[in-house]
Amino acid sequence: MARFEQHVAVSFALGVGCGIFAHTTLHLPWQEAAVATVFCTIGGIAPDLDHPQSRFAEFVLSTAAVLACVFFLRFLQASLDELRSVGLLLILFWGVRWGLRQLLQRI
């Protein structure tokens, strides 16, 4: 099985090829071609999500947990000045990260 770095490199190279093809042949704007490159790169490493030691899964779970904390702060209009807010954010962060990991393992 290929390593994570090889998955990223190959999927990125194919994504660049798709982006160039989309821009030159299909005459899409460069912004849409760049999005195609990013999606191709993500698609190349997404099958790694179900691996127990997946670096991509850890990145996705951590990002989702941070976003949940940011949205929580925006929803409550809270600030990080209070110690309770920090504790609540830590609980939310680890709860989302652990909950998503459990859901991913069951699926």
Residue frames as qw, qx, qy, qz and C-alpha x, y, z in Angstrom:
[[0.000, 0.890, 0.457, 0.000, 0.00, 0.00, 0.00],
 [0.389, 0.562, -0.032, 0.729, 1.27, 3.46, -0.86],
 [0.338, -0.321, -0.471, 0.748, 2.20, 5.91, 1.86],
 [0.064, 0.832, 0.433, -0.341, 0.21, 9.06, 2.60],
 [0.106, -0.667, 0.280, 0.683, 2.79, 11.30, 0.89],
 [0.175, -0.032, 0.807, 0.563, 2.57, 9.25, -2.29],
 [0.140, 0.645, 0.751, 0.002, -1.24, 9.46, -2.28],
 [0.003, -0.854, -0.166, 0.494, -1.05, 13.25, -1.94],
 [0.169, -0.499, 0.511, 0.679, 1.63, 13.64, -4.62],
 [0.176, 0.165, 0.857, 0.456, -0.11, 11.48, -7.22],
 [0.094, 0.735, 0.669, -0.062, -3.57, 12.90, -6.61],
 [0.060, -0.805, -0.009, 0.590, -2.18, 16.46, -6.72],
 [0.181, -0.299, 0.650, 0.675, -0.33, 15.76, -9.99],
 [0.128, 0.411, 0.846, 0.316, -3.51, 14.35, -11.53],
 [0.008, -0.815, -0.474, 0.333, -5.45, 17.31, -10.14],
 [0.105, -0.631, 0.260, 0.723, -3.07, 19.77, -11.78],
 [0.143, 0.005, 0.802, 0.579, -3.52, 17.90, -15.05],
 [0.059, 0.639, 0.765, 0.047, -7.30, 18.08, -14.71],
 [0.076, -0.810, -0.217, 0.539, -7.09, 21.78, -13.87],
 [0.126, -0.428, 0.493, 0.747, -4.92, 22.54, -16.88],
 [0.108, 0.259, 0.863, 0.420, -7.23, 20.53, -19.11],
 [0.012, 0.749, 0.636, -0.186, -10.29, 22.32, -17.72],
 [0.081, -0.766, -0.006, 0.637, -8.72, 25.74, -18.24],
 [0.075, -0.404, 0.589, 0.696, -7.21, 25.23, -21.69],
 [0.009, -0.140, -0.890, -0.434, -9.59, 22.83, -23.39],
 [0.103, -0.638, -0.763, 0.018, -12.90, 23.49, -21.64],
 [0.125, 0.498, 0.072, 0.855, -12.15, 27.23, -21.29],
 [0.527, -0.721, -0.447, 0.051, -13.15, 27.34, -17.64],
 [0.068, -0.912, 0.232, -0.332, -11.91, 30.27, -15.53],
 [0.450, 0.395, -0.702, 0.384, -8.69, 29.58, -13.66],
 [0.389, -0.342, 0.529, -0.672, -10.53, 29.77, -10.31],
 [0.903, 0.012, 0.093, -0.419, -12.76, 26.84, -11.25],
 [0.781, 0.386, -0.476, 0.116, -9.77, 24.91, -12.59],
 [0.092, 0.462, -0.680, 0.563, -8.00, 25.48, -9.26],
 [0.677, -0.203, 0.381, -0.596, -11.04, 24.17, -7.39],
 [0.935, 0.210, -0.210, -0.192, -10.95, 21.06, -9.61],
 [0.499, 0.467, -0.635, 0.359, -7.29, 20.57, -8.62],
 [0.261, -0.368, 0.615, -0.646, -8.12, 20.85, -4.90],
 [0.841, -0.035, 0.188, -0.507, -11.06, 18.44, -5.18],
 [0.851, 0.331, -0.408, -0.012, -8.95, 15.93, -7.10],
 [0.250, 0.455, -0.697, 0.494, -6.26, 16.09, -4.41],
 [0.505, -0.236, 0.517, -0.649, -8.82, 15.59, -1.63],
 [0.906, 0.141, -0.058, -0.395, -10.45, 12.77, -3.58],
 [0.672, 0.418, -0.596, 0.133, -7.11, 10.99, -3.84],
 [0.173, 0.270, -0.761, 0.564, -6.58, 10.91, -0.10],
 [0.618, -0.243, 0.130, -0.736, -10.20, 10.54, 1.04],
 [0.878, -0.046, -0.443, -0.176, -10.15, 6.70, 0.82],
 [0.440, 0.246, -0.662, 0.554, -7.55, 6.84, 3.60],
 [0.420, -0.481, 0.152, -0.754, -10.28, 7.96, 6.03],
 [0.898, -0.289, -0.123, -0.308, -11.16, 4.45, 7.21],
 [0.698, 0.251, -0.541, 0.396, -7.58, 3.49, 8.06],
 [0.635, -0.659, -0.358, 0.184, -7.02, 3.33, 11.85],
 [0.524, -0.494, 0.030, 0.693, -3.87, 5.48, 11.67],
 [0.410, 0.667, 0.403, 0.474, -5.04, 7.86, 8.95],
 [0.306, -0.226, -0.114, 0.918, -3.37, 11.28, 9.05],
 [0.136, -0.276, -0.420, -0.854, -6.08, 12.71, 6.80],
 [0.488, -0.584, -0.625, -0.172, -8.79, 11.49, 9.15],
 [0.488, -0.470, -0.376, 0.632, -7.02, 13.16, 12.08],
 [0.139, -0.023, 0.156, 0.978, -6.84, 16.39, 10.09],
 [0.307, -0.418, -0.558, -0.648, -10.53, 16.22, 9.15],
 [0.541, -0.581, -0.598, 0.106, -11.60, 15.42, 12.71],
 [0.413, -0.369, -0.239, 0.798, -9.49, 18.19, 14.21],
 [0.011, 0.115, 0.296, 0.948, -10.70, 20.71, 11.65],
 [0.404, -0.515, -0.615, -0.439, -14.33, 19.78, 12.25],
 [0.537, -0.557, -0.516, 0.368, -13.84, 20.11, 16.00],
 [0.283, -0.216, -0.056, 0.933, -12.22, 23.54, 15.68],
 [0.157, -0.272, -0.448, -0.837, -15.02, 24.72, 13.38],
 [0.478, -0.579, -0.651, -0.113, -17.60, 23.47, 15.88],
 [0.455, -0.479, -0.357, 0.661, -15.89, 25.54, 18.59],
 [0.117, -0.033, 0.183, 0.976, -15.80, 28.64, 16.39],
 [0.312, -0.413, -0.572, -0.636, -19.47, 28.29, 15.48],
 [0.512, -0.560, -0.616, 0.210, -20.31, 27.71, 19.14],
 [0.331, -0.341, -0.191, 0.859, -18.54, 30.95, 20.11],
 [0.073, -0.111, -0.357, -0.925, -20.31, 32.86, 17.35],
 [0.403, -0.490, -0.699, -0.331, -23.66, 31.38, 18.36],
 [0.509, -0.632, -0.490, 0.318, -23.28, 32.39, 22.00],
 [0.152, 0.881, -0.048, 0.446, -21.52, 35.68, 21.23],
 [0.764, -0.621, 0.005, 0.177, -19.03, 34.58, 23.87],
 [0.277, 0.829, -0.456, 0.167, -15.41, 35.53, 24.36],
 [0.830, 0.056, -0.490, 0.258, -12.47, 33.47, 25.53],
 [0.012, -0.626, 0.404, -0.666, -11.84, 35.80, 28.49],
 [0.715, -0.418, 0.292, -0.478, -13.70, 33.61, 30.91],
 [0.143, -0.369, 0.918, -0.033, -12.18, 30.37, 32.15],
 [0.635, 0.240, 0.649, -0.343, -15.55, 28.66, 31.77],
 [0.643, 0.667, -0.103, -0.362, -15.54, 29.43, 28.04],
 [0.212, 0.597, -0.768, -0.093, -12.15, 27.79, 27.61],
 [0.349, -0.113, 0.899, -0.241, -13.30, 24.71, 29.52],
 [0.681, 0.450, 0.400, -0.417, -16.50, 24.52, 27.50],
 [0.537, 0.698, -0.366, -0.302, -14.54, 24.82, 24.25],
 [0.001, -0.450, 0.893, -0.012, -12.16, 22.05, 25.30],
 [0.515, 0.130, 0.787, -0.314, -15.07, 19.77, 26.14],
 [0.662, 0.616, 0.141, -0.403, -16.77, 20.62, 22.84],
 [0.314, 0.683, -0.613, -0.244, -13.55, 20.12, 20.85],
 [0.085, -0.280, 0.954, -0.058, -12.81, 16.67, 22.28],
 [0.568, 0.280, 0.646, -0.426, -16.48, 15.67, 22.24],
 [0.647, 0.648, -0.074, -0.394, -16.84, 16.46, 18.54],
 [0.257, 0.608, -0.738, -0.138, -13.49, 14.87, 17.68],
 [0.245, -0.137, 0.939, -0.200, -14.20, 11.69, 19.66],
 [0.617, 0.391, 0.495, -0.471, -17.82, 11.50, 18.48],
 [0.601, 0.654, -0.269, -0.374, -16.86, 11.83, 14.82],
 [0.100, 0.471, -0.875, -0.036, -14.09, 9.22, 15.27],
 [0.426, 0.062, 0.845, -0.317, -16.62, 6.77, 16.76],
 [0.656, 0.556, 0.225, -0.458, -19.08, 7.48, 13.94],
 [0.424, 0.667, -0.545, -0.281, -16.35, 6.99, 11.33],
 [0.095, -0.312, 0.942, -0.074, -15.29, 3.67, 12.87],
 [0.541, 0.251, 0.709, -0.377, -18.88, 2.38, 12.84],
 [0.637, 0.658, -0.002, -0.403, -19.47, 3.39, 9.22]]
